[in-house]
Each structure stands twice: as structure tokens, then as C-alpha cells.
Amino acid sequence: MDNVERVAKAIYERVNGRGCRPWVNIDHKAAYRDQARAAIAAMEGPSEGMVKAGVDFALGVSLSSEYKWPDYVSDLYRVMSAAALKGREG
């Protein structure tokens, strides 16, 4: 499932609440995908808080044979996304 689909599914589930029809069973996904694209586009650039969280994380990282660039980038993305969700501004 790509990011647009994951965000669309999350929007659908948030709007329709617990017990809603499973995502795979709904026919009207296009509107949720459009909302997902808009939400993702709004996050195109990082906030100051996201940058600070990313720098704080990066300064504590050491790459190794076990912890490689793909691991680092994935973890950095998660740290910065978490900062965005918390509304961290510095």
C-alpha cells in the first residue's frame, strides 16, 4: 500500500469511526485519495520543529554495518513525522 492509499484509508477510518466497512470493501475511494493527496502536499516542507527533531536525531546517530543509510532515512522520517503530529515548533 503506497502512502496516498495509507493516508486515504486513515482519513476514511477517522471520518467513519469504529465499525465502519473495511477499506477493501468500499467503492468510493477516489474522494479519500484526493483528500490524502492534499494532506500529503501540505506536508511538503518541514516545520521548524520537524527540522529540530531531525537534527537532534541525526546528531545522535552512528552508521555502521548493522545500521545503514536506509535504516537512518526511515528512522529520520519517523522522527520528523512524529514531531509534526505533536505540533512541535522548536
C-alpha positions as CSV (number, residue, x, y, z in Angstrom):
1,M,0.0,0.0,0.0
2,D,1.5,3.3,-1.0
3,N,1.4,6.5,1.1
4,V,-1.6,8.0,-0.6
5,E,-3.5,4.8,-0.1
6,R,-2.4,4.6,3.6
7,V,-3.4,8.2,4.3
8,A,-6.7,7.8,2.4
9,K,-7.5,4.7,4.5
10,A,-6.7,6.6,7.7
11,I,-8.9,9.5,6.7
12,Y,-11.8,7.1,5.9
13,E,-11.4,5.3,9.2
14,R,-11.2,8.5,11.2
15,V,-14.3,10.0,9.4
16,N,-16.4,6.9,9.6
17,G,-15.4,5.6,13.1
18,R,-15.1,2.2,14.7
19,G,-17.1,-0.5,13.0
20,C,-17.0,1.1,9.5
21,R,-16.9,-1.1,6.5
22,P,-13.4,-2.4,5.8
23,W,-11.4,-0.2,3.4
24,V,-11.1,-3.0,0.9
25,N,-14.9,-3.2,0.6
26,I,-15.7,0.4,-0.2
27,D,-16.2,1.6,-3.7
28,H,-15.9,5.4,-3.2
29,K,-12.1,5.6,-2.5
30,A,-11.4,8.5,-5.0
31,A,-12.6,11.3,-2.7
32,Y,-10.5,9.9,0.2
33,R,-7.5,9.6,-2.1
34,D,-7.9,13.2,-3.2
35,Q,-8.0,14.3,0.5
36,A,-4.9,12.2,1.1
37,R,-3.0,13.9,-1.7
38,A,-4.0,17.3,-0.3
39,A,-2.8,16.3,3.2
40,I,0.5,14.9,1.9
41,A,1.1,18.0,-0.3
42,A,0.5,20.2,2.8
43,M,3.4,18.4,4.5
44,E,5.8,19.0,1.6
45,G,8.2,21.2,3.6
46,P,9.2,20.6,7.2
47,S,8.3,22.9,10.0
48,E,11.0,24.3,12.3
49,G,10.1,21.7,14.9
50,M,10.4,18.9,12.4
51,V,13.9,20.2,11.4
52,K,15.0,20.5,15.1
53,A,13.7,16.9,15.8
54,G,15.6,15.7,12.7
55,V,18.8,17.4,13.7
56,D,18.6,16.2,17.3
57,F,18.1,12.6,16.0
58,A,20.9,12.9,13.4
59,L,23.4,14.2,15.8
60,G,23.0,11.0,17.9
61,V,23.3,8.5,15.1
62,S,26.3,6.5,14.1
63,L,26.0,4.5,10.8
64,S,27.5,1.0,10.9
65,S,27.4,-2.3,9.1
66,E,24.2,-3.0,11.0
67,Y,22.6,0.5,10.9
68,K,22.8,1.6,7.3
69,W,21.6,4.6,5.3
70,P,18.1,3.1,4.5
71,D,17.6,2.5,8.3
72,Y,18.7,6.0,9.1
73,V,16.5,7.7,6.5
74,S,13.5,5.6,7.6
75,D,14.1,6.5,11.3
76,L,14.7,10.2,10.5
77,Y,11.4,10.3,8.5
78,R,9.6,8.7,11.5
79,V,11.1,11.2,14.0
80,M,10.3,14.2,11.9
81,S,6.7,12.9,11.2
82,A,6.2,12.4,14.9
83,A,7.3,15.9,15.6
84,A,4.8,17.1,13.0
85,L,2.0,15.2,14.6
86,K,2.9,16.6,18.1
87,G,2.9,20.1,16.6
88,R,6.4,20.6,17.9
89,E,7.7,24.0,17.0
90,G,11.1,24.1,18.5
